[in-house]
Amino acid sequence: MAYFRAASIPFAVVIGLLFVPFIWDTFVAYQLGLYLLYGMVAQGIALCWGRTGFLPLGQALFFGIGAYVSGAALTQFGDNWLLLIPAFLVAVALPALLACGVGLLVFNRQVGSGPFFSLITLALSILGFQLANSWSTVTGGFNGMTGIPGLPGIDSYEHLYYVILAALLFGSLLLLYLQRAPFGQLLSAIAGNEDRLQFFGFHTGLLKAMAFGVSAGLAGLAGAIYAPHQGIVTPQAVGFLLSAEFVIWTAVGGRNSLMGPVMGAVLIGFLASGLRDTFQYWEVVVALVFIVVVLRFPGGLAQLAERIVPSRHRRTAIQARQRTHTIAGTKTQPETNLKFDHVGLKIGPVTILDNLALDITSKGIHCIIGPNGAGKTSTFNVLSGKLPITSGQISWAGQRLSGMRVDQVAQLGISRKLQVPSVFAALSIDQNIDIALWAGRLRRRDYFSMQPFAWQTELLGDLETRFDFLHNGHAPAGVLSLGQRQMLDFSMTYLGEASLILLDEPCAGLSSAETVEMIEAIAQINQLTGACAIIIEHDMQVVERLSDHVLVMHQGTLLASGTMANIRNNAAVQAVYGGGTK
């Protein structure tokens, strides 16, 4: 229902645009049609930049590819729709597949690759411009591909405008659906905290590549209509200058808005058109408009519109979840068998882990203690795939972990909570819970289904009873107190019902009362799930009350292991370590 309410916005815009030819004239509609095509490309940039957090600087490449393919098809096949329709599909699919491929190559890393990605797309656009200039037998070279006929039976000045409106409506509804589906929520999570999403087992590189592919497909669709609209396609259609204009229009309109980029393209387009023939320095005026809007309204014209529209007419974007579909827990827990076989970790000349050897073969709660710099968090980092080991092997349940990405390790049933509470601050509590529930359960087909938003588990019900603030699901996670963020992060770590849970100082920053509450939660929730939990903790009351087995680290190696009583009486431990309590 919320999707259909939100869909009324692009519907209303298109309905209003239908009357342009009757209010003004066909030439104004012709000009507007061009700017609407540019706006479609800008919408794709907004999906990548505003929603996902990476900026493509070469979007004209995909626009131009779609235009050249369409132009060649119209020139070659004339009015044969049986051949033109597959050609137009190629004009959309080819840019999308190319963008996906480039995205996978660039984003297949453990950390964000935004700056590298932007520079690579810029270089690709420059390369496309050079190819279009030099490959004259295909593109027409500097003069471009000329004499392109219009769509069969559709006049470019009168009727093609309505084709453009239909394409704009289609693209807007597609983007709206994707943004409201789990796919869109995961893209927002990438923009806010990509590392945390990887620890839930999501291949963020693939998700970003898919978003880039969707944006390129929209650009290809706009380019396919651009060719019959203009009757000519020149190398400028794939060049950097047009790519830069796309980014400017997106910023002016609002990169966080669905229709804002279209608004930016239309406004700047008509402003430049009106000034070009009457004012010598029209580029300066356009540049000033861009600077003022970006400085005063970082959210673009869409942000300005939100300020003008009375708040009582705004709809709340985030609503509380109605979780009606109870799903079963994850697959049967595997046999507990974690092995560090003489693991070494060096960063430059510094040795972090030194021939670390340990075995954990029982469920329950195991605590790692040791002085600062002992290598405790680094042990979690190499175990979860965040850092590559330099020697030795790590295995879990018989599966070697060395060389795996963070998300691949997580998919083996290993869930990690970081030392500092790491939640998706810009998302609501319910949206954070969604992502945790999807970990290890969401299949590719579910990315585009609304059903996962209704998922519920018995464990979630228990956590909501234990932590009352979780019922306030529509509240942004960023407004929670430190203690509540720790509890939310803890809840999210367990909700995937992984077989190995890694908790890095879960009680850090908590008050004495909150620490007691967290200790009880860890003990009971871990017993309920039957997982093997490993906790790094400096607060000795946590270790004393929770640990079934204690491991002491010192200078990157295992100093001692055993029960708490054995560790307390160990002379070597007493010599290097003294813990504290709150």
N, C-alpha and C positions, 0 to 999 in steps of 0.2 A: 504493500500500500504506500509506504514511504517513497518507493521508487516512482510510482505513478504520480504522486504529488510533485516530486522534484522534476519529473518529465514535463510537467506543464510549463516550465520556464522556456525550454527550447521550442515547444509547440507554440507558445504565445509569441515568441520572437519571430518564428517563421510565418505565423498568421499575419503579424503586422507587416512583415516584409512583402507579403503577397500584394499589398495595395500600392507599393511604390510605383509601378508602371502607370497606374491610374491617377495617382496624385501628381507625379512629375511627368516624365516622358520616357521613352524607350532608351534613349542614350544614357540618362541617369541610371536606369536599371542595368544597362550594359556595364557602366563603370562600377556600380555597386556589386554586380556579379563577380567582377574581377577581385574586388577587395574581400568579398566573402570567401572566395577560393583561397586567398592568402590567409584569411582568418582560420580556415580549416587546418592549414599547416601550423599556424600558431597554436591551435588547440592541442595538436600533437606535442608541440614543444612544452606546453604547460603540463601535460601528463608526465613528461620526463623531468622537467625542471621544478615545477611547483609541487607535484604530487610525490615524486620519487627522489628528488634531490640531486640529479645530475643534469648538466646543461649541454645539449647538442648544439654545436656551432656550425654545422654543415647541412642543415635540413633541406636546403635548396637542391642538394644532390639528388635526393629522392623525389622531390617535386619535378626536377628536370628529367629524370629517368622516366617517370610516368608520362610526362609531356612528349618526350621523344618517341616512346613506344606507341602512344596513342596517335601521334602525328603520322608516324610511319604506317600504322594500320589503316588510318583513314585515307591516306594517299594511295595505299596499295589495294585496299579492298573496296573502296568507294562506299556504296550503300548496301553492302552485303552484311546484314546483321548477324548471320550465322558465323561469320568469321570475325566480325568486329567485337562481339561480346567476349569470346575467349581472349582476344587481344587486350581488351580493357581489364580483364581479370589479371592478365600478366602484368599490366601496367601498375596494378595494385600489389600483386604478390611478389614481383621481383624486388621492388624496394624493401618490402617487409622482410623478405628472406635475407637480403643483403645486410640489412640493419641488424637482424637477429644474429647473423654470423659474426659481424663486427663486434656486437655487444658481448657475445660469448667469449671471443678472443680477448677483449679488453677487461671484462668484468670477472673472468674466471680466476679471481684472486681472493685472498682471505681478508683483505681490507678494501675500503672504498677506493675506486679508481677514477673519481670524477675529473680531476685536472688532466690526467692523461687522456681520458675519454674525450674531453672537449677539444684538446689539441689534435687528436687523431681525426675527429670529425671535421675539424677545420682543414686539415691537410687533405682529407678525402674530397672535400668540396673544391679545393684548389686543383687537385688532380683531375676531377671531373670537368672543370672548366677547361683545362689544357687539352684533355681528350676530345671534348666537344669542338674545340677550335681546330684541332689537327686532323680529326677523323672525318674529313670532308665527304667521303663517299657514303657515309651513313648519316651524319648529322648536318651536312651542308656547310661545315666549317664556320668561318667567321660570320658569313651572311645568314647562317641558320637554315633550318628546314622551313621552306616557304610554300605558299600555295596549298596549305592544308585545308581541305573542305570541312564544312560543318557536319554535325551529326545528321544522318539521313532523316529527312522530313522535319528537322528542327531548325528553325531560323535562329541564327546566332544573336540577333539583336532583339528579338521579341520572345521567343519560346525557350531558348537555352537558359535564360534567367531562372525559370521555374525548375529546370533540371538541377541547377546549382542549389536552389533552395532545398530540393529533395535530398541532395547529397549532404548538405549542411545538417539537415534534420537527422539523417541516418547516422552521420558521424557523431553528432552531439548525443543522441540516444545511446549509441554504442559506448561512448566514453562514460556517460552517466552510469550505465549498467556496470561497466567494468570497475568504476570507482566505488560503487556501492557493494560489489561482490567481495568475497574474501580476497581475491586478487588485488583489488584496489586498497583494501585495508592493509595488506602485507606491503604494498608499495609505500604507504604512509609510514609504516613501521620502519622500512628501510631508511627513509629520509630522517627519521628521528633517532634510530639506534640500530644501525645495520649489524654491528657485532652481536648484539643480544639476539637478534633474529636468527643469526647463524647458529647460536648455541641451542636454539629450539629445533634445529635440523632443517631449516629452509635454505635452499640454494639461492642465495640472494643474487648471485651473478646471472642465473637463469631468469629470475623474475625481472631484473633490470633489462636484460636482453629482450624479453618478451614485450616489456613496455616500450622499448625503443623500436621494436618491430611494428607494434601497433601505430606508433606515431609516424613511422616511415610509410606504412600502408595508407594512412590518411593523406600524407603528402603526395603519395603516388596517385591516389584518387583525385585529389585536387588538380594535379598536373595533367591527368588524363582528360579532364574537362577543359583545362586551360588551353590545350592545343586547338580544339575546334572553336573555342571562344575567341582566341586571338588570330588564328589562321597562320601563325608563325611561331617557331620555337628557336631561340638563339642560345648561344653558350651562356649568356647572362642568367638563363633560367636555372643553371646548375652551379653558378658561381658564388663566391663568398659574399659579395655585396648584398645579394638578395637574402642570403642566409642571415647576415647581420640585421637586415631590416625585419626579418621574421622574429628575431629575438627582441628587437626594439618594440615591435607591435605587441608581442606577448607581455613584455614588462609594463608597457603603458596601459594595456587593457587589464592586466592582473593575472599573474601566473598561477594563482591559487583558485581561479574561477573557471567555470566551464565556458560561459559566453563572453567573459571579459576579453580574451584574446581576439575574438571576432570584433568586439567593440573597438579595440585598439587599432586593428587593421583598417576598419572602415573610417575611423576618425582621422588617423594619420594619412590615409590614402586620399580622402577628400580634401584635407587641409593642404597637402602637398600639391594636389591637382589644382586647387584654387589659387595657390600662391605662385606656382611655377611660371605662369605666363604674365604675372602682374608685378612680381617682386623679385629683384635680381638675387637677393640673398635669402631665398626662401628656405634653403637648407638650414640656415641659422635659426629660423623660427621653429622649424620642426625639431631641431636639436634642443632648443630651449624648452619646448613643450615636454620633450622626453625627460630632460633633467629635472624640471619642476615636479612633474608627476612622480618620478622615482624618488626624489628627495622628500616631498611632502606626503606622498601616499605610496609607501613601499608595496602595498597590495594592489596598486594600479587604480584604474577608473572604477573597477568593481568595488574596491574598498571605499571610494568616494560615494558610490551609489548606496552602499550599506549605511553610510553616515546620514545620507539624505532621507532614506526610507525610514519612517517611524519604526521603533523597535517592536511595537505591537503587531506589525505586519510581517515580522521575520519569523521563520519557522526554525525550531531547534533542530540542528543538524544531527545531534546525537541523542538517541532515545534509549531508555532502559530496555534491556533484552527480555524477551519472553521465551525462556528456555523450556521447551515442551517435549523435546526428543531426548530421552535418556539413552546414552550409548554405553556399551560395555567397556570395561577396562582394556588395557593393551594385552598383547599376547602373553602367554605364560612366561614368568621370569626365568631366564636361563640360569645355569649353575654359576655361582659366584666364583670367579677365578681371574683376579687382576694380578698381573705380573710385570714388574720392572726388572729387566734383565741387564744389569750393569749399564744403566742409562747415563749418558753424559750430555751436557748442554753448555756450549760456549758461545758467548757473544763477543766477538773480537778477541782480545787477549784475556777476557774475564771468564773464569769458570763458574758457572751457576750451579750445575748439578755435576757431582763428581762420582762417577761409577755407582750410581744409586741402584740398590737392589732391594726389592721388597715384594712380598706376596700377601695378598688378601684373599682368603678362600672361604670366608663365612659371611653370612648376611649380618644384619645388625648395624650398629653404629661404631665407626672407627674414627678416632680423633688423631690428627697430626698436630703436634706442638713443637715448639722450638723458638729460639731467639730470632729477632728480626734479622733478615738476610740469610736465614738458614736454607732457603730454597723451597719453602712450602707452597707459595702461590705459583712458583715456576713449575713445581711438580704438577699442579692442576693445569697449567698452560700447555705442557707437553702432552699430558694425558688427553686433553680435550682438542688437541690439534692446533692450538693457537700459536705455539712455537715449535719449530722442527728440531728434533734431537740431532746431536752430532755423532753419537755412538750408542750402541746397545739396541734393545728392542723393548717395546711396550705391547702387551696383549691383553685383551679382555674377552673372556669366554672363548678362548682359543683363536680369536681373530686379531691379527696384527694391526696395530693402529698407525704405525710409522708411515708418513707420507700422505695420510688422509687429510682432507679439508675438515674444518670445524663442523660443517653441516653433516658430512659423512660420518664422523665420529658420533654426533648426536643421534643419527638415525640408527645406530647400533644399540640405543637404549641408555645413553649416558647423558644426564642432564646436569647443568652447572648453574650455580648461583655465584655471581661475582662478589668481590669484597665490598665494593660500594654499591648500594641499591641501584639496580639497573632496570628501570621500567621504561615504557614508552610514554614519556611525559605529556606529549601533545595529544595522545589518545585517551579515551575514557577508561575507567576501571573495567567496564564490561568488555571493551575492545582489547585491553590487555589480557583479560581472562580468555577471550576468544582465541587469541594467538596461542596461548598456553594449551588450551584444549585441543587445538588443531595439530600440535606438535606430535609427530609420529602417527597421526590419524588421517590427516588431510591428503586425499588422493588428487591427482591432476584434474580429474573431472569436477572435483569439489571446489576448485579455485573459482569456478564461474557459476556456482549454485548458491542460492540463498539458504539452503537447508542447514549448513554448518552453524549459522547464527543461532539456531534453536537448540544446539547440542547442550546436554547437561550430563553430569556424572554424579555418582553417589559421593565421590571425594569432594567435588565442588560444594555440594550441599553441606558436608561436614565442615569445610573451611569457612563457608558463609556463616555457619552457626558459631564458629570459634572467633572469627574476625568480623565483627558486626559492620564495619565500614564498607565491606564488600557489597552490601546490599545497596549502597548508594552508587549504583553502577554507571549512571550518566555523568558523574563528576570526573573532571580531568585528573589523570593520575599525577600530573605535575603539581597539584595543589595539596597533595597529601603531606603529612608530617614525615620526618625522617623515619620514625618508628613504623608508621603505616606503610611507607614505601618498602621497608625491610620485610614487613609481613606480606605485602603484595608480591614482592619478588620471591619470597619463600614459597608462597602459594602457587605461583606460576611455575616454579621449578619442579614441584611435585605433581602438578595437574596432568602432565604428560604421562604419568605413571611409569617412569623409566625404571630400569633395573639397577642402575648405578647413579647415585645422587652425590654431587659434589657441592658442598656448602662452604664457602669461604667467609669466615667470620660472620655468621648469621645474626649474632647479637651485638655487633659493633654499633655504637651510637645509641643503643637502647637504654632506657632508664632501668632501675632495679626491678620495678614492677613489670615492665615490658620484657625484660630478660627472663623472668620467671614464666611469663606467658609464652614466650618463644620456646623455652626449654620444654614445657609441657606439650606444645604443638609438635615439635620435632619428634619427641619420643612417641607420641600417640599416632601421628600421621605416618611415620616411618614403619611402625608396627602394623598399621592398617594396610599399607601398600606392600609390605614384605620386601622392600628394597634393601640393597646394601648402600649405606650412607657413609661418606668420608667427610669429616668436618675439620677445617682449620680454625683454631680458636685460641685466643690468648687468655680468655676469662676462665680460670681454673674451676669455678663452680659449674660452668657448662660442661667441662671435660669430666669432672667427677660425677655429675648426675646423669650423663648421657652415655659415656664411653663403655663399650664392651671390650675394646682393644685400643691401646694407645701406641702411637709411633712417634718417636722423638727424632727430629732432624737437626743436624748441625753442619754448617759449611757444605751444604749440598749433598750430604750423604746421610744414611740412616745410622743414628747413634745407638738407639735401643728400641725395643718393642716389647709389649706384654700388657698385663693388667695394670690398673692405676696404682695398685699397691706395690707391684714390682718396680714400676717406674719411679715412684716416690722414694724408694729405698736404693735406687741405683746411684752409685757414687759418681759415675761419669756424667750422668744427667745433672746431678746436684752441682757439679763443677762448672757447667756451662749455662745452666738455665734456671730461672726462677720465675714462675708465672704469678699472676695476680688475680684478684677477684674484685667485683664491684661492691 
